[in-house]
Amino acid sequence: MGAKTGITWTDSTWNPVTGCTPVSAGCDNCYAARYAKRRMGDFGTRYMLLTGEELGARKFSEIRPHPNRLDIPLRWRKPRRIFVCSMGDLFHESVPTDFQELVFRTMISASQHVFQVLTKRAFAMQAAIPVIMHRICGPHWVMPKNIWLGVTAENQATADERIPLLLKTPAAVRFVSVEPMLGPIMIDTFLGDLPEDNEGAPYPGKLDWVICGGESGPNARPCYIKWIESIVSQCKSSGTPCHVKQLGAYPVWAGTETRPIAPARGKCNYPEEWPEGLRVREIPA
């Protein structure tokens, strides 16, 4: 749990749920699992997860709701953007709907903040939102403006699967995090005037924000800079805010040639050292 965070597109993290299990190739080098293992060891011994709360021995694959964390955003008086479940997935199949409802009640009550909910389980989110909001607000519910919903998509297949489900889910702001970027992705059809879906029904919304970046960590897979340049160009053409988070630990510039921008520091996360066209870190108002 972090009142401050190094994640460039948010201000704080809040983890009412921790733990997750893989669903696609983007999970192979999961930063959260890596972080947990580094702190916990393979089976976890006396690990304090972000808040300093002692959780005892456990695996990252153990999904845990934390009722004692539900009121944390209510104690943060200064308005901020909050990334929900940076160390888990709120819409994991092991998280009860009753607990998801409690999380949403907190987000609605803490209206001074913007909550950024990101999941790989787009179908589960689409199914859960109407149930949760009906319970809280009744049959004529409207998604609060301070709750943003997003999906991650690491390649074209996951983008084509998850983004349409997101666009059919009511939200004040819908966003996609293309990270880790494992291949070229065309999302321009989801950024402008949207076509009808496969059943001939119109989408209720479009993508309002795009985050992208290469993979970090010791086993990072290659990220071709031209892939990121394409995302930036697609967003610029549609007027969609774009946020390039990082180039990753294995940026590929041309063919198979690699050229780390900051070899002394071993990372490529310093925008001042990037080509000017990639220095894009926009966030919706």
N, C-alpha and C positions, 0 to 999 in steps of 0.2 A: 504494500500500500504506500503510495507516495504523494505527499502534498506537493512535491516537486518531482519532475521526471526529465530524463534526457530525450524522450520521444518528442520530436520537433513539431508534431501537428496537434499536440495537446498540452495541457498545463499540469494535470495531475492524473494519477491512476487510482482506481477503487476496485477492490477484488472481493466482492461478496461471495463469489464462487472461485475456487482454485482447482487446478487439475484439468487434464484433457486427454483425449486419445486421438490418434491419427485418422484422417479421413481422405487425404489425397497427397500427391507428391510434394506439395508445399509444406507438409508437416515433417518431412524427413529430417530436417535439421532445425527443428523448432527451438527458437531462442528461449522460450519459457521453460521447456523441458531441460534444455542445456543449463540454464540458470539454476533451476531447482536441483539438478544432479550435482552441480558444482558445490552448491551449498549443503546438500543433504547427503551426498554419496548415493550409491545404488539403491539403498533401502531406506535412507533418510534417518538421521539420528540428531535429535535435538535441534531441529531446523527452525529458525525464526523467519517467517515469510513476510518480508517487506514492512509489516507493522511492528515487528518485534515480538509478535505473539508466538509462543512456543507451541508447535504443533505435534511434536513427537515424531516417531518413526512412521514414514509412509512413502509410497511411490507417487510420482507425478500423475500417473494414470488413475489414481484414486480421486474421484470427483467429490469435492466437499463444499457444500453450502455453509456460509458462516453467518448465522443470525446476529451475532454480536457486532458485525461490521455494518449492519444496515443503516445505522444512524450517522456514520462518519461524514457523509456529505452535508448533513444537516448542521454539523458543527463547523463547517467551513463557510464563513460568512462572506468572504470576498468572492465575487463571481469568477468562475473559471470554467474552462473546458475540461471535462473529466472522461478519460478513457475507461470504460466499464469492462472489467474482467480481462485485464492485460495478461493475467496468469491463468486463464481458463476460457471457457465458452459458456455464456449464460444460457444458450439454447442447446447445450449438450443433452442427449436423451436421458441422462441420469439425474438431471436437475428437475425436481418436481415443479409442476405448474404453480402450485401454491407458493413456492419460494420465489419463482420468477415474478409472481404478482407482488410480493413484498418489495422486491427490488424496484419494480415500476412505481409502486406507491411512494417510495423514497424519492425517486427521480421527479415525480410530479410535485411532491411537497417541497423539494429543494429547487424551486423554480428560478432561483438566482443563477443557477449553473446551466451549462449545456452539457448533456450527457451523450457521449459517442459510443454506441453499442456496435461492436464488430463481431461477426460470426462467419464461420465456414458452413454452417448448417442453415442455409437460406430457407429450405423447405420447412424446417422446424420453426424458424422464426415467423414465417408467413402464417403457419397454422396457429401459433401460440398467441400472436398479437391480438386478434379479435376476441379470443376467449378472455385474455387478461384485461383488456380495456373494457370489455362489457361488464366484467365483474366490478371494476373500479368505478366506472362512469355511467353504466347503464347502456341501453340499446342505441342511444344517439351520440355515441362517443366520437371524439375527434382527437387525433394524436397531438399531444402538447408540442408547442414550438421548440421546447428546449430538449427534445429527445431526437437525436439523429441516429439513423439506422444504416449499417453498412455491411458489406460482405467482402471477403478476401477472394482474390482470383489470381492464381499464379501462371496460368497459361490460357490459351484460347478456349479449350474445352471447359475449364471451370468458370471462365467468364460467361460463356454461352449458357451454362447450366444455372449459375447463381444469380446473375444480374437480372434476368427476366423475373425471377421470383421476388427479388428485392423490389423491383419496380411495381409489382402488384401488392406490395405491403405498404400500408399507409405510414407516412413519416413526414416530418417537417423538412428534413434534409436527408437525401439518400446518397450514399457514397460508396466507392469501391476502393479497396486497398490492393493494388497490384504489387504485392511484395510477399515472398521473394519472387521477382520476375524471372521466370524460367523459359520464356519464349516470347516471340512477337505476339502482340495482342491488338486486335482492332475492336475498339469500343465505340467508334463514331456513330454507329446506328442507335446507340443508347443515349447520346448526348444532345441531339437536336430534336426536331419534330419526329416523334417515334412512330414507327409503323405499327400495324396491328400484330397481335401475337399469332401463334399458329392456329388458334381457334377463331380468328377474325375479330377478337375483342380488343379495344384500345387499351393501352397501358395508362394507368392513372397518373403516372409521373415519369420523370426522367432522372438521369444521374445529375446530381448537383455539385459533385466534388469528386476528384480523382487523386489518390495518393499512389506513388509508385517508388520502387527502389529495388536494388539488387540485394543479394543474400549476404549476410554477415556471418562471422564465425569461422572457425578453422577449416571446416569442410565445405565452404561456400562453393556453390555451382556457378558457372560463368553467367555473366549478364552482359549482353552486347549493348553498348552505348546507343546504337541505332534503335534498339527497342524502346529505350527511355525517350529518345528524341522523337520517336513516332507518337508516343503517348502525349508528350508536351504539345506537339503539333496538332493532334486531334482535339485536344482541349482548347487550344488557342483558336482554332477554326470555329468552334462552337461557342466560345465565350465562357467555357466551364472552368472554374478555379482548379488549378493543378498544384500539387505539392510533391516535389521530388525530395524524398527523405534522404536517400543515400544512393551511391553508385554500387555499393557492395564491396566485398573483399576480393572479388575476382572480376573486375571490369574488363571487357574485351572491346578493343577499339576498332580493329580492322582485321578481318579474317580470323586467324587464331592468335594474333599478336596481342599480348597483354602489356599494359603500361600503367602501373600504379601511379597515381598522382602524388601521393605523399609517402614514398617508400620508407622514409625515416620513422614515420609513425605507424606504418603498416595498415592504414585505413584510407578509405576514399570518402570520408564523411564530412569534408570541409568544403562548403560551397564556394568559398573564395578561391579555391584552387581548381574549380571545375570550369569547363567552357561556359562562356556567358549565357548561352542559350539554355543551359540546364539549371541555371540558378533561379529556379522557380519554386517559391514556397508560399503559395496562396492558400487562404482559408476562407470559407464563406463567411459573410458578415453575420 
